[in-house]
Amino acid sequence: MKIVTVGTGMAAAEFVQQLRLGGFDDEIVMLSDEPHAPYSPCVIPYLLAGEPPNNVYWKGRDFYQRYRITARLNETVVKIDREQGRLRTASGLVEGYDKLFFAAGSRSWFPRPEWLGVEGVFGFKTLSDMQAIDRYIEEQAVRRAVVVGGGFIGLDAALALRHRGLQVSLVHCHERLLERMTDADGGRFATDQLKQRSGIAFHMSAEVASLDSRNGQLHGVRLQSGTAIEASLLIVATGFKPNSAALTGVEGGVAVGDDLLADPRVLVAGDVAVTRHAISGPDGLYATAPNAIAQARVAAANILGGNERYAGSLNANILRKHLDFPVVSAGLFEGEAVTFTNDRLFRRVYLQDGRIHGYILVGDSRLAGYIYNLYVSRESVAANIAGILADIRGESYYRSLMDLAPAAINC
Ligand SMILES: Cc1cc2nc3c(=O)[nH]c(=O)nc-3n(C[C@H](O)[C@H](O)[C@H](O)COP(=O)(O)OP(=O)(O)OC[C@H]3O[C@@H](n4cnc5c(N)ncnc54)[C@H](O)[C@@H]3O)c2cc1C
């Protein structure tokens, strides 16, 4: 059986490694529109901050040789003929398959694609983006940068640039940062604290109206309010689009059930897959590394003869790089809110039927593992959650509690 993957990203690399470790000996071909060995995009902000590229090739730089893969790199898959079981790339390469693992991820979405024609404007999604930004910062001795977008990725980028020593302005269209990861109170708390602690100049409820460029190179941006910001680097982090068009003809992602099949010969996983929420959310694009890896493992197990079902995705996120001020959340922010807050922390859990339906932890991630455990275990916590949130202990205390979680919660 010949297996072909579209993508060499986190989902595809995990899938292929599991196949080989499980004894799959037949031909495997992996295609990517980038030139790299499999890498982890999660590590890119560390590289942007100027830290060593230790973990970026998370399964080893020799991945293709070690797992006997035919790697077709710099090949953009443009069309998949599911009837015939073959795909075509932009360069005209045609590859047949018995089973296709479609894990093409997502790409940066640019509100104004024409900005990319200006030197100094970048997306922040791929290792290739990262390498181009790094080169540009060094060659142009960049001192000032603007990031557009105050979501998870935009903040990750802004904090990394600040860590590297640049003056950073962040422009966000909303009145608070991280509005998808937080509710109104948690988001406001996070925004106020980040304003005080990060050293970033935030421009809230603001949009970039135009770029100031000279001889094709960025010199600054002008906001709709008329404010001008001097900068020679602009990172646009305003969202992602799933790369589903080659398979489905449309861009909204690929809907799959718990078998992760789009059809009997095509498996789908990672950021491009529309999946069920494991606990209480709607079907959606749940673009995190743990979801991608869990899906890849189920797909590989089934190719190896198993009959596994995907347990669903979680929208659990932790922003914790380059500033000792984490923001952690998961689930839906609906139901009875139980809150503990002081001048440094904001901890809120939403309960439905006594169980955690969603949570937000700002300023402190010590409780994160414990609350996550309570959330996924579906324990009833109504009787003691207020005490748990108000109790300020070290991380080791919560680790020890996790071993005892059921007894501690039921007593
Ligand atoms: C800056 C950044 C920070 C992140 N931080 C975190 C974090 O802290 N925690 C977390 O859980 N998640 C994080 N993520 C998200 C995480 O990286 C993704 O959820 C994960 O990589 C998804 O895996 P994937 O295989 O679906 O996609 P990817 O790893 O993006 O791989 C997609 C692959 O498809 C290829 N491809 C795309 N289109 C085509 C085409 N047409 N033809 C051929 N190949 C194609 C690409 O080259 C790539 O090889 C971060 C993402 C970014 C960008």
The ligand as a Gaussian input file, in Angstrom:
#p B3LYP/6-31G(d) Opt

LIG

0 1
 C        3.886000      30.967000      15.523000
 C        3.081000      29.790000      15.969000
 C        3.090000      29.409000      17.315000
 C        2.323000      28.310000      17.724000
 N        2.361000      27.966000      19.039000
 C        1.630000      26.909000      19.458000
 C        1.665000      26.494000      20.819000
 O        2.339000      27.106000      21.651000
 N        0.923000      25.410000      21.182000
 C        0.154000      24.718000      20.270000
 O       -0.495000      23.733000      20.638000
 N        0.097000      25.097000      18.978000
 C        0.812000      26.167000      18.547000
 N        0.779000      26.534000      17.225000
 C       -0.103000      25.768000      16.310000
 C        0.574000      24.477000      15.854000
 O        1.833000      24.765000      15.308000
 C       -0.326000      23.806000      14.808000
 O       -1.562000      23.505000      15.415000
 C        0.291000      22.519000      14.246000
 O        1.528000      22.788000      13.622000
 C       -0.675000      21.878000      13.245000
 O       -0.055000      20.842000      12.545000
 P       -0.421000      20.603000      11.002000
 O        0.390000      19.426000      10.584000
 O       -1.872000      20.592000      10.810000
 O        0.077000      21.916000      10.256000
 P        1.565000      22.423000      10.021000
 O        2.470000      21.963000      11.090000
 O        1.431000      23.893000       9.785000
 O        1.986000      21.713000       8.661000
 C        1.333000      21.961000       7.434000
 C        2.169000      21.367000       6.327000
 O        1.473000      21.439000       5.091000
 C        2.343000      21.931000       4.065000
 N        1.481000      22.500000       3.015000
 C        0.534000      23.442000       3.130000
 N       -0.095000      23.632000       1.935000
 C        0.458000      22.765000       1.083000
 C        0.253000      22.465000      -0.296000
 N       -0.711000      23.062000      -0.997000
 N        1.036000      21.550000      -0.872000
 C        2.020000      20.908000      -0.172000
 N        2.251000      21.135000       1.137000
 C        1.477000      22.048000       1.743000
 C        3.268000      22.881000       4.820000
 O        4.458000      23.138000       4.122000
 C        3.499000      22.072000       6.081000
 O        4.483000      21.080000       5.837000
 C        1.537000      27.609000      16.772000
 C        1.525000      27.994000      15.434000
 C        2.292000      29.075000      15.037000
 C        2.269000      29.481000      13.586000

